[in-house]
Amino acid sequence: MPAETSHPCFTSPENIDVKVWRYMDFTKYVELLESCCLFFVRSDHLDDPYEGATSHVNVRLRPQVSSELGIPSDKLEQMAQLTKWVRQWTYLNCWHMNEYESAAMWKLYAKTNEAVAIQSTFRYLEQSLPSHVYLGIVHYIDYDTEWMPEGNTFWPFVHKRKSFEHEREVRAVIQDLPQNEQKIEVGKENKQIGQKVQVELDEMIHRVYVSPTSPQWFADLVDAITKRYGHTFEVTQSDLAQEPVY
């Protein structure tokens, strides 16, 4: 079964054949080849402290909206605590949506010249992921002036601040809330830092790009390691750093 894309909180791009990219260092690439798994990290372990948070507008307007709907004030506090707690049970795997390589993404997510970018498409990423994974694009809003939809614990994880709009993110999400006898164990602490999801790499990956600043021997090494693991997708060096002509 493919990933879930029909959930009301998740939006697919207009062109589902758009290219998607994941930039990583060489050790993470080798781990991907070894495990044939994508790693989904806990949302509260990411650098952005706003991961899983709601907007400031929501916090300001909740008392008014709740009063009109007859929701007690103590329920507002419970809702805020639930939103914060859910972060540790929500796992994310993030991709960049772009028809071309991104020089900015190389600089942001490939900290050394020994790095690669795996390229797929939204369609093939969807087909490669199992049905308990939700997939869609991230919406960028102004947290000081715009209301974020509420009523579902997924909403905060498909929204980010406008300052991250350059990421053009496609996000795969797992929300694995602990349950006991079909009752959610609110407040339970999560001991895991993430989850691994097995994928068929030859179906998911179309091409691997090697960092534009890496030496030729490194590009050859990436190609050799890829073939050693039995994969057939093409490995090519990025030409973003090629010499200009005049």
C-alpha positions in Angstrom: 0.0 0.0 0.0 1.3 3.5 -0.8 1.6 6.4 1.6 -1.6 8.1 2.7 -2.1 11.3 0.7 -5.9 11.7 0.8 -6.1 12.8 4.5 -7.6 16.3 4.8 -4.5 17.7 6.5 -2.2 16.6 3.6 -2.0 18.2 0.2 -0.2 16.8 -2.8 1.6 19.1 -5.3 -0.3 20.0 -8.5 2.2 17.9 -10.4 2.8 14.6 -8.6 5.7 13.9 -10.9 7.7 16.8 -9.6 11.2 16.0 -8.5 12.0 15.7 -4.8 15.4 15.7 -3.2 17.0 14.6 0.0 20.5 16.0 0.8 22.8 14.0 3.1 26.4 13.3 4.1 28.1 10.2 2.9 27.8 8.2 6.1 24.0 8.7 6.1 23.9 7.6 2.4 25.8 4.4 3.3 23.5 3.7 6.2 20.6 4.1 3.7 22.1 1.6 1.4 22.8 -0.8 4.3 19.4 -0.6 5.9 17.2 0.1 2.9 15.3 2.3 5.4 14.3 6.0 5.6 14.9 7.4 9.1 12.0 9.4 10.5 13.2 11.7 13.3 11.1 12.8 16.2 9.7 16.3 15.5 11.0 17.7 18.8 14.5 16.7 17.9 14.7 19.0 14.9 16.4 22.3 15.0 13.3 24.4 14.5 11.7 25.0 17.9 8.4 25.8 16.2 8.0 22.2 14.9 4.6 21.1 16.0 3.7 24.4 17.5 0.6 26.5 16.6 0.6 30.1 15.5 0.5 33.1 17.8 -2.8 34.1 16.2 -4.4 30.8 17.3 -3.3 31.4 20.9 -4.6 35.0 20.9 -8.0 34.1 19.3 -8.7 30.7 21.0 -10.3 32.3 24.1 -12.7 34.3 21.9 -13.5 31.3 19.6 -13.9 28.9 22.5 -16.2 31.3 24.4 -18.4 31.5 21.3 -18.5 27.7 21.1 -19.0 27.3 24.8 -15.6 25.5 25.4 -14.4 25.8 29.1 -11.1 27.6 29.6 -9.5 24.5 31.2 -10.1 22.6 28.0 -7.9 25.2 26.2 -5.0 24.5 28.5 -5.5 20.8 28.0 -5.5 21.3 24.2 -2.2 23.3 24.4 -0.6 20.6 26.5 -1.8 17.9 24.1 -0.3 19.8 21.1 3.0 20.0 22.9 3.1 16.4 24.0 2.2 15.0 20.5 5.5 16.4 19.2 7.5 13.6 20.8 5.3 11.0 19.2 5.4 12.5 15.7 8.2 11.4 13.3 9.2 13.3 10.2 11.2 12.6 7.0 11.7 15.7 4.9 12.4 16.3 1.2 13.0 19.3 -1.0 10.6 19.8 -4.0 12.3 21.3 -7.0 12.8 20.4 -10.7 16.5 21.3 -10.3 19.3 20.9 -7.8 19.4 23.6 -5.2 22.7 25.3 -4.4 21.1 26.6 -1.1 20.2 23.0 -0.1 23.7 21.8 -0.7 25.0 24.5 1.6 22.3 23.9 4.3 22.2 20.1 4.5 25.5 18.9 3.1 28.0 20.2 5.6 31.1 18.9 3.8 32.0 18.2 0.2 31.6 14.5 1.0 27.8 14.6 0.5 25.1 13.4 -1.9 21.6 14.2 -2.9 19.1 11.4 -3.7 16.5 12.4 -6.3 13.0 10.9 -6.6 9.6 12.2 -7.5 6.5 12.8 -5.3 4.7 9.9 -7.2 7.5 7.4 -6.6 8.1 8.5 -3.0 4.4 8.0 -2.3 4.4 4.5 -3.9 7.6 3.6 -2.0 6.2 4.4 1.5 3.8 2.2 3.5 0.2 3.1 4.2 0.8 4.2 7.9 3.0 7.1 6.5 1.2 10.4 5.6 2.7 12.5 2.8 2.1 16.0 1.6 3.6 19.5 1.0 4.3 22.0 3.8 2.3 25.2 4.0 4.2 28.4 5.0 2.3 31.0 7.0 3.0 34.1 9.0 2.6 32.8 12.6 2.0 36.4 13.8 -0.9 37.2 11.5 -2.3 34.0 10.1 -4.7 31.4 11.6 -3.6 27.7 11.5 -6.4 25.2 11.1 -7.2 23.3 14.2 -9.1 20.2 15.2 -6.5 17.6 14.1 -3.1 16.9 15.6 -1.5 16.7 12.1 -2.1 20.4 11.3 1.0 21.8 13.2 3.2 19.4 11.3 2.2 20.5 7.8 2.8 24.2 8.6 6.0 26.1 9.0 6.9 29.8 9.3 7.4 31.9 6.2 11.1 32.2 6.9 11.4 28.5 5.8 9.6 29.0 2.5 12.8 28.4 0.5 12.8 24.8 1.6 9.7 23.9 -0.5 9.3 20.9 1.7 7.5 17.7 1.1 7.0 16.0 4.4 6.4 12.3 5.3 4.8 12.0 8.7 4.2 9.2 11.1 2.1 9.9 14.2 2.4 6.9 16.5 0.6 7.9 19.7 0.9 5.3 22.6 -2.3 3.5 23.4 -3.5 1.1 26.1 -6.7 -0.8 25.5 -7.5 1.7 22.6 -7.1 4.7 24.9 -4.3 7.2 24.2 -1.8 7.4 27.1 -1.5 11.2 27.2 1.6 12.3 29.0 3.6 9.1 28.4 7.3 9.8 27.6 8.8 8.6 24.4 12.2 6.8 24.7 12.9 6.6 21.0 14.6 9.2 18.9 13.0 8.1 15.7 11.7 5.2 13.5 13.0 3.4 10.5 10.7 2.7 7.5 11.8 0.1 5.0 11.6 1.1 1.3 12.5 -0.3 -2.0 15.4 1.9 -3.0 15.6 1.0 -6.7 11.9 2.0 -7.0 12.3 5.2 -5.0 15.6 6.6 -6.1 16.0 7.8 -9.7 19.5 9.2 -9.5 22.1 10.1 -6.9 24.0 13.4 -7.3 27.4 13.8 -5.7 28.4 17.2 -4.2 29.5 19.7 -6.8 32.6 20.5 -4.7 33.7 16.9 -4.1 36.8 15.5 -5.9 36.5 12.9 -8.6 37.7 10.1 -6.4 34.8 10.6 -4.1 32.3 10.5 -6.9 33.9 7.2 -8.0 33.7 5.9 -4.5 29.9 6.7 -4.3 29.3 5.0 -7.6 31.3 1.9 -6.5 29.6 1.6 -3.1 26.2 1.9 -4.8 27.0 -0.9 -7.2 28.4 -3.0 -4.4 25.1 -2.9 -2.7 23.5 -4.1 -6.0 21.6 -0.9 -7.0 21.2 0.2 -10.5 20.3 3.9 -10.2 22.7 6.3 -11.8 25.3 8.2 -9.8 26.5 11.5 -11.3 28.5 14.4 -10.0 26.7 17.7 -9.8 27.8 20.3 -12.3 26.9 23.3 -10.2 30.5 24.1 -9.6 31.7 23.6 -13.2 33.9 26.4 -14.6 32.1 29.2 -16.3 32.6 30.2 -19.9 33.0 33.7 -21.4 
